[in-house]
Amino acid sequence: MEYDVIILGLGGVGSAAAWQSSLRSRRVLGLEQFHAGHDQGSSHGATRIIRQAYFEHPDYVPLLLRAYQLWHKLETKVSTPLFEPCGLLEVGPEDGELIPGIRESVRQHHLQLQELTLSTAATQFPQFVIPKGSVAVFEPTAGFLHVENCVLQMQAAAIHNGADLRFEQAVESIEFAGQDRILVRTTVEPFATRRLIITAGSWASKWLSQSNIPLRILRKQLQWFATNDLRFQSPHCPAFFYECANGWFYGFPAIDQAGVKVAEHSGGIELVSPEAVDRALDASEAERSRAFCRQYLPSITSPVVRHDVCLYTMSPDQHFLVDHLSELPGTVFAAGLSGHGFKFATVLGQALTELAMDGGTDLPIQFLRSSRFAG
Ligand SMILES: Cc1cc2nc3c(=O)[nH]c(=O)nc-3n(C[C@H](O)[C@H](O)[C@H](O)COP(=O)(O)OP(=O)(O)OC[C@H]3O[C@@H](n4cnc5c(N)ncnc54)[C@H](O)[C@@H]3O)c2cc1C
């Protein structure tokens, strides 16, 4: 069978692309090297922050607003929880990167944000320490996504619409076969398609080698700390994000008895390949998160009760790459999501589907084109 679209990689973004493509065609094939909802890439580990006041760049905000719409649309179709609107507490220096960036997005896009004085922050969020001299803001429209549920539900929605999703089947080669046809060979069998969407996460470099855009892979460690402090219990506690002098740390309220999840957004161990990852607990990384807790979440004192390892794929400027693949007609890709891409999965799925099927999209993704690195 010849497919209208093949999606290479069914992590967060590929599953969204499968869902969005399946709304347009019944001949959609998704190929994934591991099992559904696996923990080898970048879309696992229980939770992901979703927020609108985007400190990274205000141009992401229109995409976020569309991403929110699509997450809510998906949520209406399923019975498992996807989005927890617990809000987000963000803390950093007045003249740092986080707070000025948030304020700029809020200013340009008229978003909701509560500026907190140190005393209102202490009253509203007594479980957190807000150091003197720093600024605290609360974003009420933010929250977190249940990451594995999101991936599995997007896959289920795609299958429901007639998409053919195959797991434990790695793509080994892709080639242009002329006349609008692309041949995709897997470890099991070959497939033909008119359009190919590459969403290979940390494995993307293999397919983008001619673009010469260096993607770096970082190992990231997540830790869960047990707590009896009910103020950290979901749904009464916000997610949190701190820009500190020694790094950027973030975390999530305790869900059921799982503990408070804390991780470092900065740093990370660089890997030569996604397979080269050591998934054992790294004691020095765990100690950095514990030190963050001692300083800012002082009632969290337990040892690490669970940990996980996950991969960031960094573009040179830490902004996403979403574009046509110039060397292979009919092929589009998303890559280099740089540790902040999951919240966008739904809208990236739509953008990739439109780029692949229509040759372009009205979504404002021009700032993510790979041509910004030309020369
Ligand atoms: C620790 C951590 C915390 C994060 N926190 C946040 C957050 O709070 N908010 C947020 O928005 N984002 C966050 N991110 C980033 C976000 O999770 C990622 O940007 C996003 O999940 C990337 O999705 P992806 O589909 O590109 O990659 P993946 O989910 O890794 O999917 C790529 C898929 O392609 C498959 N694949 C690759 N090669 C082949 C092949 N040859 N054949 C078949 N299949 C193949 C892989 O197996 C994989 O399933 C975080 C990331 C990490 C690691």
The ligand as a Gaussian input file, in Angstrom:
#p B3LYP/6-31G(d) Opt

LIG

0 1
 C       13.822000      15.844000      31.381000
 C       13.020000      16.601000      30.378000
 C       12.151000      17.578000      30.824000
 C       11.404000      18.330000      29.901000
 N       10.513000      19.248000      30.361000
 C        9.712000      19.878000      29.481000
 C        8.665000      20.694000      29.941000
 O        8.459000      20.857000      31.155000
 N        7.850000      21.287000      29.014000
 C        8.042000      21.105000      27.683000
 O        7.287000      21.673000      26.897000
 N        9.042000      20.323000      27.207000
 C        9.856000      19.704000      28.073000
 N       10.840000      18.870000      27.628000
 C       11.089000      18.741000      26.197000
 C       10.114000      17.825000      25.527000
 O        9.793000      16.742000      26.343000
 C       10.725000      17.398000      24.207000
 O       11.060000      18.555000      23.461000
 C        9.753000      16.566000      23.408000
 O        9.226000      15.524000      24.185000
 C       10.474000      16.000000      22.193000
 O        9.582000      15.186000      21.471000
 P       10.088000      14.475000      20.156000
 O        8.903000      13.827000      19.566000
 O       10.877000      15.446000      19.332000
 O       11.162000      13.394000      20.642000
 P       10.876000      11.919000      21.202000
 O        9.733000      11.910000      22.103000
 O       12.179000      11.385000      21.693000
 O       10.426000      11.135000      19.915000
 C       11.296000      10.771000      18.883000
 C       10.890000       9.367000      18.490000
 O       11.489000       8.986000      17.276000
 C       11.769000       7.617000      17.372000
 N       12.763000       7.282000      16.357000
 C       13.972000       7.866000      16.195000
 N       14.615000       7.308000      15.155000
 C       13.795000       6.350000      14.647000
 C       13.904000       5.430000      13.569000
 N       15.011000       5.357000      12.810000
 N       12.873000       4.603000      13.314000
 C       11.727000       4.648000      14.084000
 N       11.598000       5.503000      15.131000
 C       12.606000       6.332000      15.404000
 C       12.286000       7.480000      18.794000
 O       12.314000       6.159000      19.231000
 C       11.318000       8.355000      19.534000
 O       10.170000       7.645000      19.966000
 C       11.585000      18.100000      28.517000
 C       12.459000      17.112000      28.070000
 C       13.156000      16.353000      28.998000
 C       14.085000      15.292000      28.503000

